């Protein structure tokens, strides 16, 4: 958790540095146009694909097949669209990785392995508590 706060504080500076470096190599106008283009793509994905799919699931549960691929598309399309909507090249790259099917599966595998390690830590903490088990007999 402490690393997440540190990342959230440092991330805007990294994003601005990346914008300056990319803008210096491809030109400032080209960098701004690229950011605007990915923002438009992200807005389209959020408006037409992600939210529409979520509303379809809510209103018509029988028509939606609860397969893993459908669930991932439903969950990751709005997240990827939001990351494309946020200005910056790093967030655009993360949004594209989330939207591609092969990298989506890889990211989900990393997420589940992280959850598995958290579950093991919680179980280890539960087992390390001091318990004394035994029987007692009351003397008369």
C-alpha angles and dihedrals in degrees: 000000000000090000091052092057090047090049092050090052096047099037097080090054091050090048093050091047090052091049091052094048095046091043090052093052102041099024131266096260092049091049092051092047091050091051090049092048093052089046090055091048090049092049090050092050093048095047104038107024111024105038093036091054092048091050091048090054092049095048101036110031096164095058093053114086109216095220121145093247093051091047092050093048090048093049101037101041095070091042092051091045091052092050090051089049093055109086115247140077097246093054089045090053091049090048092052091048090052092049096051112088098224096048090042090061091047092050091048090051090052090048093051093046089052090050090049092053090049090051091051091051091051091049091048090053091051092051094048094062114112112255126170114200125190148111128264134202123205113230117226 
